[in-house]
Amino acid sequence: MKERMIIDDVRDQYAGVARGELTNESTAIRSIASAFGYSEDELNQLPAEANMGLSCGNPLALAGIREGEVVVDLGCGGGMDVFLAAGKVGAEGRVIGIDMTTEMLERARAGQQKLGLTNVEFHQATIDQLPLPDNSVDCVISNCVINLVPDKSAVFEEILRVLKPGGRVAISDIALKQELPADIKESVEAYVGCISGAILIDEYRRSLEQAGFTSVVVTDTGADLNAYAMASDSGCCGGGGCDADADQAAAEAKEKSLHDGLASAMQSFDANAYAASVRVHALKDGPTNSASNFQEKTMKTVQVFDKPMCCSTGVCGPDVDPVLPKFAADLDWLKGQGHQVERYNLAQQPQAFIENKAIHQLISTAGTDCLPVVMVDGQIVSQAAYPSREDFAGWVGAAAASQGLPVAKPDGGCCGSSGCC
Ligand SMILES: C[S@@+](CC[C@H](N)C(=O)[O-])C[C@H]1O[C@@H](n2cnc3c(N)ncnc32)[C@H](O)[C@@H]1O
């Protein structure tokens, strides 16, 4: 009964958002999407109604979608990820958007019509009961939805059922780093705002494994959850200098209650200390085939955009951050696997930060606190933290072989006690 009420509350709230006027044409809404990993190029492909600033990551970044595949987007909202995936699967493939909210599907279908897409379909259903046959899907994506579902195990079991053997999951979602304060846990605004229905990162991984998935990787992307406040306080429009006209600003103010509610709930606690935007990868066991296995070994380009450091690895001087030698070893391991690795730091290669459009845009929006940023094949996969070898393995599709790691020497790491290399 309580679960039913939660689902009804969530549906009512998102119906209100869909009826409103938040669109991809709003600077604030685009900023949220870019803070969570969408490029300008991707945003420019979308019809206005597809993006309402509701995503918490970019699941397509590492889904490895290929021509001819069948892709399902759980909780597709206005269809932004469906439309981007449609371009990747091509005319021979199919992308199916599932959402329980009528008003969201109306937006999605309007966008489909504008784009003239014939390889896309939308269905109304809750994602714990998918209207799809067994073993029929190559890849399941989802963006900021599973946290909203009370019975997550039922969703994971449904995903496993509809995936083909060897099929894969690429999800962006919110998960918890630690249990939430009691008042946030009970807050309806925080629930519909994708925070208090979230489960711990470890529990997320365990639940997928218990459902029967293999190669499960749940990675904290390091994205700043306060990005949502940009829509609430009107971002650029709060203090003048806005490029939206007054009518649009007024419409946004009226219709952004979800972002408002979330922003006020978030004012009372540090969301980034408790919750994280995560990227989730998992596989359904089975014979692998080259069209449907994202872990197929292909050479990837990994780029690291680092904080200002006095040498190329930061492993020098008297106070070496202990994470850096391990990170340097993990990059060497990646190179050893045949991947191309490029590492830039802001002090020594500022030009690289200017020339890379996505990095330049991210730093302009989020500041240098987002560093280090890691990109794989041109897509941002993590921010504000050094990923682990397991994270890299998930992104490039490799087993994370354990290996003795170099330890920073107390006398000054690789460079002795004299300071920088
Ligand atoms: C935060 S929005 C994300 C929308 C979209 N994925 C995006 O990134 O723009 C959550 C969406 O999930 C849908 N939703 C929430 N719970 C659902 C459920 N149990 N079954 C189906 N859809 C659900 C809502 O209607 C809403 O469209």
The ligand as an SDF file (V2000), in Angstrom:
LIG
                    3D

 27 29  0  0  0  0  0  0  0  0999 V2000
   13.9560   11.9300  -12.9330 C   0  0  0  0  0  0  0  0  0  0  0  0
   12.9030   11.5880  -14.3010 S   0  0  0  0  0  0  0  0  0  0  0  0
   14.0880   11.0830  -15.5140 C   0  0  0  0  0  0  0  0  0  0  0  0
   13.5470   11.1430  -16.9150 C   0  0  0  0  0  0  0  0  0  0  0  0
   14.5450   10.8110  -18.0160 C   0  0  0  0  0  0  0  0  0  0  0  0
   15.1800    9.5330  -17.8080 N   0  0  0  0  0  0  0  0  0  0  0  0
   15.5740   11.9100  -18.1640 C   0  0  0  0  0  0  0  0  0  0  0  0
   16.7510   11.6830  -17.8210 O   0  0  0  0  0  0  0  0  0  0  0  0
   15.2200   12.9980  -18.6250 O   0  0  0  0  0  0  0  0  0  0  0  0
   12.1220   10.1040  -13.8000 C   0  0  0  0  0  0  0  0  0  0  0  0
   11.1770    9.4990  -14.8330 C   0  0  0  0  0  0  0  0  0  0  0  0
   10.8950    8.1610  -14.4410 O   0  0  0  0  0  0  0  0  0  0  0  0
    9.5230    7.9160  -14.5260 C   0  0  0  0  0  0  0  0  0  0  0  0
    9.2390    6.8970  -13.4940 N   0  0  0  0  0  0  0  0  0  0  0  0
    9.4430    6.9840  -12.1660 C   0  0  0  0  0  0  0  0  0  0  0  0
    9.1210    5.8400  -11.5620 N   0  0  0  0  0  0  0  0  0  0  0  0
    8.7170    4.9800  -12.5300 C   0  0  0  0  0  0  0  0  0  0  0  0
    8.2540    3.6360  -12.5350 C   0  0  0  0  0  0  0  0  0  0  0  0
    8.1420    2.9260  -11.4110 N   0  0  0  0  0  0  0  0  0  0  0  0
    7.9210    3.0800  -13.7090 N   0  0  0  0  0  0  0  0  0  0  0  0
    8.0160    3.7930  -14.8790 C   0  0  0  0  0  0  0  0  0  0  0  0
    8.4380    5.0710  -14.9310 N   0  0  0  0  0  0  0  0  0  0  0  0
    8.7900    5.6610  -13.7730 C   0  0  0  0  0  0  0  0  0  0  0  0
    8.8680    9.2590  -14.2740 C   0  0  0  0  0  0  0  0  0  0  0  0
    7.5890    9.3270  -14.8480 O   0  0  0  0  0  0  0  0  0  0  0  0
    9.8430   10.2110  -14.9450 C   0  0  0  0  0  0  0  0  0  0  0  0
    9.5360   10.3940  -16.2930 O   0  0  0  0  0  0  0  0  0  0  0  0
  1  2  1  0
  2  3  1  0
  2 10  1  0
  3  4  1  0
  4  5  1  0
  5  6  1  0
  5  7  1  0
  7  8  2  0
  7  9  1  0
 10 11  1  0
 11 12  1  0
 11 26  1  0
 12 13  1  0
 13 14  1  0
 13 24  1  0
 14 15  1  0
 14 23  1  0
 15 16  2  0
 16 17  1  0
 17 18  1  0
 17 23  2  0
 18 19  1  0
 18 20  2  0
 20 21  1  0
 21 22  2  0
 22 23  1  0
 24 25  1  0
 24 26  1  0
 26 27  1  0
M  CHG  2   2   1   9  -1
M  END
$$$$
